[in-house]
Amino acid sequence: MLFQCGLVKLLFATETFAMGVNMPARTVIFDSDRKFDGTAVRNLYPAEYTQMAGRAGRRGLDENGTVILICKSEKVPDIPSLQGMMLGKPMRLESQFKLTYAMILNLLRVERVSVVDMMSHSYREFHSQQKLPENMIKLREVQKEFAQLP
């Protein structure tokens, strides 16, 4: 709340802060181009960089946003690895949404949102709708093959 009101001038946050929360900032500072992923230290993926750097610049308030990368070690990242992180093709997103019985019961308790409405606004449904034309063509091909069976 303090951040949203503009009372926090500098915030050191983890990657989690940038994921799925609408908290834009004028400037985003990376203290490294690498991260520990639970197993090993690796370079940031393009999608991770884009997600966090994309918070720089507040819509309607700032004309531009600023992204700063601090190089703390003696080894400055080379240009190709920085270009890969900043301009590389992001990994394909897969929905992790799973409808559970508890979720259905909670939705039934809240009259404003129906299960159907929630499902229709999910990323999984959006992705399914994008694939629909391709899947319909495949379905027709299979139906033709099926119709030709003895």
C-alpha positions as CSV (number, residue, x, y, z in Angstrom):
1,M,0.0,0.0,0.0
2,L,2.8,2.4,0.8
3,F,4.4,1.5,-2.5
4,Q,1.2,2.2,-4.4
5,C,0.8,5.5,-2.8
6,G,4.3,6.6,-3.9
7,L,5.6,6.8,-0.3
8,V,8.3,4.2,-0.9
9,K,11.1,5.7,-3.0
10,L,13.4,2.7,-3.1
11,L,12.3,-0.9,-2.8
12,F,14.6,-3.9,-2.9
13,A,12.4,-6.8,-3.9
14,T,12.7,-10.4,-5.1
15,E,11.5,-11.7,-8.5
16,T,8.2,-12.6,-6.8
17,F,7.3,-8.9,-6.5
18,A,7.3,-8.6,-10.3
19,M,5.2,-11.7,-11.0
20,G,1.6,-11.1,-11.5
21,V,1.3,-8.0,-9.3
22,N,0.5,-4.6,-10.8
23,M,3.2,-2.6,-9.1
24,P,4.9,-0.4,-11.7
25,A,7.9,1.6,-10.7
26,R,9.8,4.5,-12.4
27,T,13.1,2.6,-12.2
28,V,13.9,-1.1,-11.9
29,I,17.4,-2.1,-10.7
30,F,18.9,-5.5,-11.3
31,D,21.7,-6.4,-8.9
32,S,22.7,-9.3,-11.1
33,D,22.0,-10.9,-14.5
34,R,22.0,-14.2,-12.7
35,K,19.8,-16.0,-10.2
36,F,19.7,-19.1,-8.0
37,D,16.9,-21.3,-9.3
38,G,16.8,-23.7,-6.4
39,T,19.4,-26.0,-8.0
40,A,22.1,-23.8,-9.5
41,V,23.0,-20.2,-10.3
42,R,22.1,-19.4,-13.9
43,N,21.5,-16.5,-16.2
44,L,18.1,-14.9,-16.2
45,Y,15.8,-16.2,-18.9
46,P,14.5,-13.6,-21.3
47,A,10.9,-14.0,-19.9
48,E,12.2,-13.3,-16.3
49,Y,14.1,-10.2,-17.4
50,T,11.2,-8.9,-19.5
51,Q,8.7,-9.5,-16.6
52,M,10.8,-7.6,-14.1
53,A,12.1,-4.9,-16.5
54,G,8.6,-4.3,-17.8
55,R,7.7,-2.8,-14.4
56,A,9.8,0.3,-15.2
57,G,7.7,3.2,-16.3
58,R,4.3,3.9,-14.8
59,R,1.5,4.0,-17.3
60,G,0.0,7.5,-17.5
61,L,2.7,9.0,-15.1
62,D,6.1,8.3,-16.8
63,E,7.0,8.9,-20.4
64,N,9.8,6.3,-20.1
65,G,11.0,3.8,-17.6
66,T,14.6,3.2,-16.6
67,V,16.3,-0.2,-16.1
68,I,19.7,-0.4,-14.4
69,L,21.9,-3.5,-14.2
70,I,24.5,-3.3,-11.4
71,C,27.7,-5.4,-12.1
72,K,29.0,-6.2,-8.7
73,S,31.6,-8.7,-9.6
74,E,34.8,-8.1,-11.5
75,K,33.4,-10.0,-14.5
76,V,31.1,-7.8,-16.5
77,P,28.5,-9.8,-18.5
78,D,29.5,-10.1,-22.2
79,I,27.3,-8.4,-24.8
80,P,26.0,-11.6,-26.4
81,S,24.7,-12.9,-23.1
82,L,23.1,-9.6,-22.2
83,Q,21.5,-9.4,-25.7
84,G,20.2,-13.0,-25.2
85,M,18.7,-12.0,-21.8
86,M,17.2,-8.7,-23.0
87,L,16.2,-9.6,-26.6
88,G,15.9,-13.3,-26.6
89,K,12.8,-15.2,-27.4
90,P,10.8,-16.0,-24.2
91,M,9.9,-19.5,-23.3
92,R,6.4,-20.7,-24.2
93,L,4.0,-20.1,-21.4
94,E,1.9,-23.1,-20.2
95,S,-1.0,-22.6,-17.9
96,Q,-0.7,-24.1,-14.5
97,F,-4.3,-23.6,-13.7
98,K,-6.0,-26.6,-12.1
99,L,-9.6,-26.4,-11.1
100,T,-10.1,-28.1,-7.7
101,Y,-13.1,-29.0,-5.7
102,A,-12.2,-26.4,-3.0
103,M,-12.0,-23.7,-5.7
104,I,-15.5,-24.7,-7.1
105,L,-17.0,-24.6,-3.6
106,N,-15.4,-21.1,-2.9
107,L,-16.8,-19.8,-6.2
108,L,-20.2,-21.2,-5.5
109,R,-20.1,-19.3,-2.2
110,V,-19.4,-16.0,-4.0
111,E,-22.4,-15.0,-6.1
112,R,-20.5,-12.5,-8.3
113,V,-18.3,-15.0,-10.0
114,S,-19.4,-18.2,-11.6
115,V,-17.2,-21.2,-12.3
116,V,-17.9,-20.8,-16.0
117,D,-17.0,-17.1,-15.9
118,M,-13.7,-17.8,-14.1
119,M,-12.8,-20.6,-16.5
120,S,-13.6,-18.5,-19.6
121,H,-11.2,-15.8,-18.4
122,S,-8.3,-18.1,-17.6
123,Y,-5.1,-18.2,-19.6
124,R,-5.8,-21.9,-20.3
125,E,-9.1,-21.0,-22.1
126,F,-7.4,-18.2,-24.0
127,H,-4.7,-20.6,-25.2
128,S,-7.4,-23.2,-26.1
129,Q,-9.3,-20.6,-28.2
130,Q,-6.2,-19.7,-30.1
131,K,-5.7,-23.4,-31.0
132,L,-9.3,-24.0,-31.9
133,P,-9.1,-23.4,-35.7
134,E,-6.1,-25.8,-35.9
135,N,-7.9,-28.4,-33.8
136,M,-11.0,-28.1,-35.9
137,I,-9.0,-28.9,-39.0
138,K,-7.5,-31.9,-37.3
139,L,-10.9,-33.1,-36.2
140,R,-12.3,-32.9,-39.7
141,E,-9.4,-34.9,-41.0
142,V,-9.9,-37.6,-38.4
143,Q,-13.7,-37.7,-39.1
144,K,-13.0,-38.2,-42.8
145,E,-10.6,-41.1,-42.1
146,F,-13.1,-42.6,-39.7
147,A,-15.9,-42.3,-42.3
148,Q,-13.8,-44.3,-44.8
149,L,-13.3,-47.2,-42.4
150,P,-15.2,-50.4,-43.4
